[in-house]
Amino acid sequence: MLSRLNYRVVLFVFAFIFGVVFSLPTLTNSDSGKKITLGLDLQGGLHMLLGVKTEEAVVSRIKSIAGTVKYILDENDAVVDNLHIDTETNEVRFNALDSDEYEKIKKWLTDDLKGETIVRNDSEFSIAITPEEAERTKKNAISQAVDTIRNRLDQFGLAEPTVAKQGEDKILVEVPGIKTKEDEKRIKELIARAAHLQMMAVDEDRAARVMTMSAAEAKKYRDVILPDVKTDEKYLLKEIPILDGSMLTDAKAVFDKNNQPIITFTLNGEGAKIFGDFSGEAYKTRARMAIVLDNKVYSAPHINERIGGGRGQISGNFTVNETRDVAIALRSGALLAPVYVEEQRSVGPSLGADSIAASKFALMLGFVLVFIFMVLYYGYAGVIADVALVANLFLILAIMSLFGATLTLPGMAGIVLTVGMAVDANVIITERIRELLREGKSVAKAIEDGYSNAFTAIWDANVTTLISAVVLYAYGTGPVKGFALTMSIGILASMLTAILGTHGIYEMLLPKINKSKLGRWFGIKV
């Protein structure tokens, strides 16, 4: 028999061994080796539907424009007065004091600002974003929120979270494996944190009166009042920030010389220059600069020297987990608009255990029934088909394990369906062989022509199903992707096991088949 060993059998045996070896960590739940990750519906976790306050994205855009305008004017030594943000019209306004600079200022702003409308009325300038740009900003806020939240969850170390846009302005978030209230709280805070970093100058002339000053009075001076992150202290800060988190390139959680957790950050070239220029002027009067994160002041140190290199740090009596989570949020980027939880539910692990048990039972029952039917109806040919089916199941598990794929309840349904599809190819092939044997063909000719005649039908069916699965994976979300993934892997594996593998086994066993009764091999009498 070994003399008739062929490349098809060698490939089949290799695929079988490969499947067994790499699916064992998943089947035995071993601590070593790569394993399949269970989805939200199988191991429990957190399901949330988030809304996005897109109007806030437009406000943030205006504040960012104000900072850019201030930088452009300072860079060109333009003489202006009353630079402020008009919150009612969402415009940046200022007055130019030198009539000779009117046209120069407009050119400077036009060269640097894109997507904004710049209007000059005598000495007064106003900058606003166009309605088209405002709408684009809102849409970008939703897309950016999806990418940012997914990035944060990936950096947090969670396996296969689902983050997808749902409808026009909603975001679906599913995080498997969240089992405690503490983890749930951390995840929610990480997702919802705007992570909007700003460096703002303290209004030293009026800072002493901040505790008795109203927000309306502060607004008259072009200031804002912001609270301290830990205490009841308040700060009076200049309305237009020196720079913001869009100039941030990196953030890390580290320990200072007193072994206290802090966050260090690095700015890009433009941010480093602005930071250096401001600190270079501020240290002469020991002015303060507040580090503001999500509208809360984390520190407001006196500047004692020019700070170059674009590096700084945020301290504020953080816990180690807070430091790590804030650093992740800063690194992954600020949300252009705040998000809020519209719907939330927790899937308990007990429900997941019930789902796994039910799915395992369905898989085993389907497998056993198919196995018995094939043996009773097709004889030894059915046994060969069943061997290919077992190899197919091992291959699916092995490939999913190697890629750390997530298995969901629909994914397990896909595996159950694959059992039927995988054996279907062998049913077609065996029926073709039986037809040819009834016509009086030799066993060798019947096997060869049987595979040749059946291949077109099998190929067409599998390719069309595979195309559908690929489309489902590309455009589906969460469980739909899981179903499409297991279907795709199952189809590709069945092409190897059910067509190539069984063909090789028949070729190797051909002498034995010729000496035996065909009824035992193919379930017919000739």
C-alpha positions as CSV (number, residue, x, y, z in Angstrom):
1,M,0.0,0.0,0.0
2,L,2.9,2.4,0.8
3,S,4.1,1.9,-2.8
4,R,0.9,3.7,-4.0
5,L,1.4,6.6,-1.6
6,N,0.9,9.8,-3.6
7,Y,1.2,13.6,-3.2
8,R,-2.5,14.0,-2.5
9,V,-2.3,11.7,0.5
10,V,0.9,13.3,1.8
11,L,-0.8,16.7,1.7
12,F,-3.9,15.4,3.4
13,V,-1.9,13.7,6.2
14,F,0.1,16.9,6.7
15,A,-3.1,19.0,6.8
16,F,-4.6,16.5,9.3
17,I,-1.6,16.6,11.6
18,F,-1.4,20.4,11.3
19,G,-5.0,20.7,12.2
20,V,-4.7,18.5,15.3
21,V,-1.5,20.1,16.6
22,F,-2.6,23.7,16.3
23,S,-6.2,23.2,17.5
24,L,-5.2,21.3,20.7
25,P,-4.5,24.5,22.7
26,T,-8.1,25.6,22.0
27,L,-9.6,22.2,22.6
28,T,-7.8,21.6,25.8
29,N,-8.0,25.2,26.9
30,S,-4.2,25.1,27.5
31,D,-2.3,28.1,28.8
32,S,0.4,27.7,26.1
33,G,-0.1,28.2,22.4
34,K,-2.4,30.4,20.4
35,K,-6.1,29.9,21.0
36,I,-9.5,31.0,19.6
37,T,-10.9,34.0,21.4
38,L,-14.5,33.7,22.5
39,G,-16.9,36.5,21.5
40,L,-19.2,38.6,23.6
41,D,-22.1,36.1,23.3
42,L,-19.9,33.2,24.5
43,Q,-17.8,34.5,27.3
44,G,-19.8,37.5,28.4
45,G,-18.8,41.2,28.3
46,L,-20.1,44.7,27.8
47,H,-22.4,45.9,25.0
48,M,-22.9,49.7,24.5
49,L,-24.6,51.9,22.0
50,L,-23.0,55.4,22.0
51,G,-24.2,58.7,20.7
52,V,-22.0,61.5,19.4
53,K,-22.5,65.2,20.2
54,T,-21.4,66.3,16.8
55,E,-22.2,70.0,17.4
56,E,-19.4,70.0,19.9
57,A,-17.0,69.1,17.1
58,V,-17.8,72.4,15.4
59,V,-17.1,74.3,18.6
60,S,-13.8,72.5,19.1
61,R,-12.9,73.3,15.5
62,I,-13.5,77.0,16.1
63,K,-11.3,76.9,19.2
64,S,-8.6,75.2,17.2
65,I,-8.9,77.9,14.5
66,A,-8.6,80.6,17.2
67,G,-5.4,79.2,18.4
68,T,-4.0,79.0,14.8
69,V,-5.1,82.6,14.2
70,K,-3.3,83.8,17.3
71,Y,-0.2,81.9,16.3
72,I,-0.2,83.4,12.8
73,L,-0.7,87.0,14.1
74,D,2.0,86.6,16.7
75,E,4.4,85.1,14.2
76,N,4.0,88.1,11.9
77,D,4.0,90.7,14.7
78,A,0.6,91.9,13.6
79,V,-0.9,94.7,15.8
80,V,-4.4,93.5,16.8
81,D,-6.9,93.9,19.6
82,N,-9.8,92.0,21.1
83,L,-9.1,88.6,19.7
84,H,-11.9,86.3,20.9
85,I,-14.4,83.6,20.0
86,D,-18.0,84.7,19.4
87,T,-19.9,81.7,20.8
88,E,-23.2,82.8,19.4
89,T,-22.1,82.8,15.8
90,N,-19.2,80.4,16.2
91,E,-16.7,82.9,14.7
92,V,-13.2,84.1,15.6
93,R,-13.1,87.9,15.7
94,F,-10.4,90.5,16.2
95,N,-9.6,94.1,15.3
96,A,-6.5,95.1,13.3
97,L,-5.1,98.4,14.7
98,D,-2.8,99.3,11.7
99,S,-4.6,100.0,8.5
100,D,-1.5,99.3,6.5
101,E,-1.7,95.7,7.6
102,Y,-5.3,95.0,6.6
103,E,-4.5,93.3,3.3
104,K,-1.4,91.6,4.7
105,I,-3.3,90.0,7.6
106,K,-6.0,88.7,5.2
107,K,-3.3,87.2,3.0
108,W,-1.5,85.6,6.0
109,L,-4.8,84.0,7.2
110,T,-5.9,82.9,3.7
111,D,-2.5,81.2,3.1
112,D,-2.8,79.1,6.3
113,L,-6.5,78.5,6.8
114,K,-8.4,76.1,4.5
115,G,-12.1,75.6,4.6
116,E,-12.8,78.8,6.5
117,T,-14.5,82.0,5.4
118,I,-12.5,85.2,6.1
119,V,-14.4,88.4,6.1
120,R,-13.0,91.9,6.7
121,N,-15.4,94.8,7.6
122,D,-13.1,97.8,7.8
123,S,-10.7,97.0,10.7
124,E,-12.7,94.0,12.1
125,F,-11.9,90.5,10.9
126,S,-14.1,87.5,11.4
127,I,-13.3,83.9,10.5
128,A,-15.9,81.2,10.3
129,I,-16.1,77.7,8.8
130,T,-18.4,77.2,5.8
131,P,-21.7,75.2,6.2
132,E,-20.2,72.5,4.0
133,E,-17.1,72.4,6.2
134,A,-19.3,72.3,9.4
135,E,-21.2,69.3,8.0
136,R,-18.0,67.6,7.0
137,T,-16.6,68.2,10.5
138,K,-19.7,66.5,12.1
139,K,-19.3,63.4,9.8
140,N,-15.6,63.3,10.5
141,A,-16.3,63.4,14.3
142,I,-18.3,60.2,14.0
143,S,-15.7,58.4,11.8
144,Q,-12.8,59.6,14.0
145,A,-14.6,58.5,17.1
146,V,-14.9,55.0,15.7
147,D,-11.2,54.8,14.9
148,T,-10.1,56.4,18.2
149,I,-12.3,54.2,20.4
150,R,-11.1,51.1,18.5
151,N,-7.5,52.3,18.9
152,R,-7.9,52.9,22.6
153,L,-9.4,49.4,23.2
154,D,-6.6,47.8,21.2
155,Q,-4.0,49.6,23.2
156,F,-5.8,48.6,26.4
157,G,-5.0,45.0,25.5
158,L,-8.5,43.7,24.8
159,A,-8.9,40.9,22.3
160,E,-11.1,41.6,19.3
161,P,-13.4,44.3,20.5
162,T,-16.2,45.3,18.1
163,V,-16.4,49.1,17.3
164,A,-18.6,50.0,14.3
165,K,-20.7,52.9,13.1
166,Q,-24.4,52.1,13.4
167,G,-27.0,54.3,11.6
168,E,-26.1,57.9,10.9
169,D,-24.7,59.0,14.3
170,K,-24.4,56.0,16.6
171,I,-21.5,53.8,17.5
172,L,-21.8,50.1,18.5
173,V,-19.2,48.9,21.0
174,E,-18.9,45.3,22.2
175,V,-16.1,44.3,24.5
176,P,-15.8,40.6,25.4
177,G,-14.3,39.3,28.7
178,I,-15.4,42.2,30.9
179,K,-16.7,40.5,34.0
180,T,-16.2,42.9,37.0
181,K,-17.8,46.3,37.7
182,E,-14.3,47.8,38.1
183,D,-13.3,46.7,34.6
184,E,-16.6,47.9,33.2
185,K,-16.1,51.3,34.8
186,R,-12.5,51.6,33.4
187,I,-13.6,50.7,29.9
188,K,-16.5,53.2,29.9
189,E,-14.2,56.0,31.2
190,L,-11.6,55.1,28.6
191,I,-14.2,55.1,25.8
192,A,-15.9,58.3,26.8
193,R,-12.8,60.3,27.8
194,A,-12.5,63.2,25.3
195,A,-8.7,63.4,26.0
196,H,-8.7,67.0,24.8
197,L,-5.4,68.4,25.9
198,Q,-4.8,72.2,26.1
199,M,-2.2,74.4,27.4
200,M,-3.7,77.7,28.5
201,A,-2.2,80.9,30.0
202,V,-3.4,81.9,33.5
203,D,-4.8,85.5,33.6
204,E,-2.4,86.7,36.3
205,D,-4.0,90.2,36.4
206,R,-7.3,88.9,37.7
207,A,-6.5,85.4,39.0
208,A,-6.8,86.5,42.6
209,R,-10.5,87.2,42.1
210,V,-11.4,83.9,40.4
211,M,-13.3,82.4,43.4
212,T,-15.7,85.3,43.5
213,M,-15.9,85.9,39.7
214,S,-18.9,84.6,37.6
215,A,-18.5,82.9,34.2
216,A,-20.2,85.9,32.6
217,E,-17.7,88.3,34.1
218,A,-14.8,86.1,33.0
219,K,-16.2,86.1,29.5
220,K,-16.1,89.9,29.4
221,Y,-12.3,89.6,29.9
222,R,-12.0,86.9,27.2
223,D,-11.3,84.3,30.0
224,V,-12.8,81.0,31.2
225,I,-13.0,79.6,34.7
226,L,-12.0,75.9,34.9
227,P,-11.8,73.7,38.1
228,D,-8.9,71.7,39.4
229,V,-9.1,68.0,38.8
230,K,-8.7,67.0,42.5
231,T,-9.5,70.0,44.6
232,D,-12.1,72.8,44.9
233,E,-9.6,75.3,43.5
234,K,-10.5,77.2,40.3
235,Y,-8.4,78.9,37.7
236,L,-9.0,81.9,35.5
237,L,-7.5,81.1,32.1
238,K,-7.2,83.0,28.8
239,E,-10.0,81.8,26.5
240,I,-7.8,81.0,23.5
241,P,-5.4,78.2,24.3
242,I,-1.6,78.4,23.6
243,L,-1.8,75.0,21.9
244,D,-3.9,71.9,22.0
245,G,-3.6,68.1,21.7
246,S,-3.7,68.1,17.9
247,M,0.1,68.9,18.2
248,L,0.7,65.9,20.5
249,T,2.8,63.1,19.0
250,D,3.3,60.8,22.0
251,A,2.2,60.2,25.6
252,K,3.6,57.7,28.2
253,A,2.8,56.6,31.7
254,V,6.0,56.8,33.8
255,F,7.1,57.4,37.4
256,D,8.8,60.6,38.6
257,K,11.8,60.9,41.0
258,N,9.4,60.5,44.0
259,N,8.0,57.2,42.4
260,Q,4.7,58.9,41.7
261,P,2.9,58.0,38.4
262,I,2.9,60.9,35.9
263,I,2.3,61.3,32.2
264,T,5.0,62.6,29.9
265,F,4.1,64.0,26.4
266,T,5.9,65.1,23.3
267,L,4.8,67.8,20.8
268,N,5.4,68.0,17.1
269,G,7.6,70.7,15.6
270,E,5.0,73.4,15.4
271,G,3.8,72.7,19.0
272,A,7.4,72.6,20.3
273,K,8.0,76.1,18.7
274,I,4.8,77.6,20.2
275,F,5.6,76.0,23.6
276,G,9.2,77.3,23.5
277,D,8.2,80.8,22.4
278,F,5.5,81.2,25.1
279,S,7.7,79.8,27.9
280,G,10.5,82.1,26.7
281,E,8.4,85.2,27.3
282,A,6.4,83.9,30.3
283,Y,9.4,83.0,32.5
284,K,10.5,86.6,32.6
285,T,7.4,87.4,34.8
286,R,7.1,83.8,36.3
287,A,3.7,83.5,34.7
288,R,1.8,80.3,35.0
289,M,0.7,78.0,32.3
290,A,-2.2,75.5,33.0
291,I,-2.2,72.0,31.6
292,V,-5.9,71.3,30.9
293,L,-7.3,67.9,30.1
294,D,-11.0,67.7,29.3
295,N,-11.7,71.1,30.8
296,K,-10.0,70.3,34.1
297,V,-6.8,71.7,35.3
298,Y,-4.2,69.1,36.2
299,S,-1.4,71.5,37.0
300,A,-0.6,75.2,36.6
301,P,3.1,75.6,37.4
302,H,5.1,78.8,37.3
303,I,7.4,78.9,34.3
304,N,11.0,79.5,35.5
305,E,12.8,79.0,32.3
306,R,12.3,78.6,28.5
307,I,11.1,75.1,27.8
308,G,12.5,73.7,24.6
309,G,12.3,70.3,22.9
310,G,8.5,70.1,23.0
311,R,8.4,67.9,26.0
312,G,6.2,68.3,29.1
313,Q,4.5,66.3,31.9
314,I,1.1,66.0,33.5
315,S,0.9,65.2,37.2
316,G,-2.1,65.1,39.5
317,N,-2.1,62.5,42.1
318,F,-3.0,59.8,39.6
319,T,-3.3,56.1,40.4
320,V,-1.3,53.8,38.2
321,N,-4.3,52.7,36.3
322,E,-5.5,56.3,35.8
323,T,-2.1,57.2,34.4
324,R,-2.0,54.3,32.0
325,D,-5.6,55.0,30.8
326,V,-5.0,58.7,30.3
327,A,-1.8,58.1,28.4
328,I,-3.6,55.6,26.1
329,A,-6.4,58.2,25.5
330,L,-3.9,60.9,24.7
331,R,-1.8,58.6,22.4
332,S,-4.8,57.4,20.5
333,G,-6.0,61.0,19.9
334,A,-8.7,63.3,21.3
335,L,-12.3,62.7,20.3
336,L,-13.5,65.6,18.1
337,A,-16.9,65.4,19.8
338,P,-18.0,64.0,23.2
339,V,-19.7,60.6,23.2
340,Y,-22.4,59.4,25.6
341,V,-23.9,56.0,26.4
342,E,-27.4,55.6,25.0
343,E,-27.8,51.9,25.7
344,Q,-25.8,49.5,27.8
345,R,-26.1,45.9,28.9
346,S,-23.8,43.3,30.3
347,V,-23.8,39.8,29.0
348,G,-23.0,37.4,31.8
349,P,-20.6,34.5,31.5
350,S,-23.3,32.1,32.5
351,L,-25.3,32.9,29.4
352,G,-22.1,32.4,27.4
353,A,-21.6,29.0,29.0
354,D,-25.2,28.0,28.1
355,S,-24.6,29.1,24.5
356,I,-21.3,27.1,24.3
357,A,-23.0,24.0,25.7
358,A,-25.9,24.2,23.3
359,S,-23.7,24.9,20.3
360,K,-21.3,22.0,21.2
361,F,-24.3,19.7,21.4
362,A,-25.7,20.9,18.1
363,L,-22.2,20.4,16.5
364,M,-21.7,16.9,17.9
365,L,-25.2,15.8,17.1
366,G,-25.0,17.1,13.5
367,F,-21.5,15.5,13.1
368,V,-22.7,12.1,14.5
369,L,-25.8,12.0,12.3
370,V,-23.9,12.9,9.2
371,F,-21.2,10.4,10.1
372,I,-23.6,7.5,10.6
373,F,-25.6,8.3,7.5
374,M,-22.5,8.4,5.3
375,V,-21.3,5.0,6.6
376,L,-24.7,3.3,6.3
377,Y,-25.4,4.7,2.8
378,Y,-22.0,4.7,1.2
379,G,-20.0,2.1,3.1
380,Y,-16.3,2.5,3.1
381,A,-16.6,5.6,0.8
382,G,-18.6,7.1,3.6
383,V,-15.9,6.3,6.1
384,I,-13.3,8.1,3.8
385,A,-15.7,11.1,3.6
386,D,-16.0,11.1,7.4
387,V,-12.2,11.1,7.8
388,A,-12.1,14.1,5.5
389,L,-14.8,15.8,7.6
390,V,-12.9,15.3,10.8
391,A,-9.8,16.7,9.2
392,N,-11.9,19.7,8.0
393,L,-13.0,20.5,11.5
394,F,-9.5,20.3,12.9
395,L,-8.3,22.6,10.1
396,I,-11.0,25.2,10.9
397,L,-10.1,25.3,14.6
398,A,-6.3,25.3,13.8
399,I,-6.5,28.3,11.4
400,M,-8.7,30.3,13.7
401,S,-6.4,29.5,16.6
402,L,-3.3,30.6,14.7
403,F,-4.8,34.0,13.8
404,G,-6.4,34.5,17.3
405,A,-9.8,34.8,15.6
406,T,-12.9,35.5,17.6
407,L,-15.6,32.8,17.8
408,T,-19.1,34.0,18.2
409,L,-22.4,32.1,18.4
410,P,-23.1,32.7,14.7
411,G,-19.6,31.5,14.1
412,M,-20.4,28.2,15.8
413,A,-23.5,28.0,13.6
414,G,-21.2,28.5,10.6
415,I,-19.1,25.5,11.8
416,V,-22.2,23.4,12.1
417,L,-23.3,24.5,8.6
418,T,-19.8,23.7,7.3
419,V,-20.2,20.1,8.5
420,G,-23.0,19.7,6.0
421,M,-21.2,21.6,3.2
422,A,-17.9,19.7,3.7
423,V,-19.6,16.3,3.3
424,D,-21.7,17.5,0.4
425,A,-18.7,17.5,-1.9
426,N,-18.0,13.9,-1.2
427,V,-21.7,13.0,-1.7
428,I,-21.6,14.5,-5.2
429,I,-18.3,12.8,-6.0
430,T,-19.5,9.4,-4.7
431,E,-22.7,9.6,-6.6
432,R,-20.8,10.3,-9.8
433,I,-18.6,7.3,-9.1
434,R,-21.6,5.1,-8.5
435,E,-23.2,6.2,-11.8
436,L,-20.1,5.4,-13.7
437,L,-19.7,2.0,-12.0
438,R,-23.3,1.2,-13.0
439,E,-22.4,2.1,-16.6
440,G,-19.8,-0.6,-16.5
441,K,-16.6,1.5,-16.1
442,S,-13.6,0.1,-14.2
443,V,-13.1,1.3,-10.6
444,A,-10.0,3.3,-11.6
445,K,-11.8,5.0,-14.5
446,A,-15.0,5.6,-12.4
447,I,-13.0,7.3,-9.6
448,E,-11.0,9.4,-12.0
449,D,-14.0,10.5,-14.1
450,G,-16.1,10.9,-11.0
451,Y,-13.8,13.5,-9.5
452,S,-13.4,15.2,-12.9
453,N,-17.1,15.4,-13.5
454,A,-18.0,16.5,-10.0
455,F,-15.3,19.1,-9.7
456,T,-17.1,21.8,-11.8
457,A,-20.3,21.6,-9.7
458,I,-18.4,21.6,-6.4
459,W,-16.1,24.5,-7.6
460,D,-19.0,26.7,-8.7
461,A,-21.0,26.1,-5.5
462,N,-18.0,26.7,-3.2
463,V,-16.8,29.8,-5.1
464,T,-20.2,31.5,-5.0
465,T,-20.6,30.7,-1.3
466,L,-17.1,32.0,-0.6
467,I,-17.9,35.3,-2.4
468,S,-21.0,35.7,-0.3
469,A,-19.0,35.0,2.9
470,V,-16.3,37.5,1.9
471,V,-18.9,40.2,1.3
472,L,-20.5,39.5,4.6
473,Y,-17.1,39.8,6.3
474,A,-16.2,43.0,4.5
475,Y,-19.5,44.8,5.3
476,G,-20.9,43.0,8.3
477,T,-20.1,43.7,11.9
478,G,-19.5,41.6,15.0
479,P,-21.4,38.2,14.9
480,V,-21.9,38.5,11.1
481,K,-18.2,38.7,10.6
482,G,-17.8,35.6,12.9
483,F,-20.3,33.6,10.8
484,A,-18.6,34.7,7.5
485,L,-15.1,33.9,8.8
486,T,-15.9,30.3,9.9
487,M,-17.8,29.7,6.6
488,S,-14.8,31.0,4.6
489,I,-12.3,28.9,6.4
490,G,-14.6,25.8,6.2
491,I,-15.0,26.2,2.5
492,L,-11.3,26.5,1.8
493,A,-10.5,23.6,4.1
494,S,-13.1,21.3,2.5
495,M,-11.6,22.0,-0.9
496,L,-8.4,20.5,0.4
497,T,-9.8,17.6,2.5
498,A,-12.9,16.6,0.5
499,I,-11.5,16.9,-3.0
500,L,-7.7,16.5,-2.9
501,G,-7.5,14.3,0.2
502,T,-10.2,11.7,-0.5
503,H,-9.0,11.4,-4.1
504,G,-5.5,10.5,-2.9
505,I,-6.9,8.0,-0.5
506,Y,-8.9,6.3,-3.3
507,E,-5.8,6.1,-5.4
508,M,-3.8,4.6,-2.6
509,L,-6.5,2.0,-1.8
510,L,-7.3,1.2,-5.5
511,P,-5.8,-2.4,-5.5
512,K,-7.7,-3.3,-2.4
513,I,-11.0,-1.8,-3.8
514,N,-10.6,-3.9,-7.0
515,K,-10.3,-7.1,-4.9
516,S,-13.3,-6.3,-2.7
517,K,-17.0,-6.1,-3.3
518,L,-18.1,-2.7,-4.5
519,G,-21.2,-2.8,-2.3
520,R,-18.9,-2.5,0.7
521,W,-17.0,0.5,-0.8
522,F,-19.7,2.5,-2.5
523,G,-23.0,1.0,-1.3
524,I,-24.1,-0.4,-4.7
525,K,-24.3,-3.7,-6.4
526,V,-22.9,-4.0,-9.9
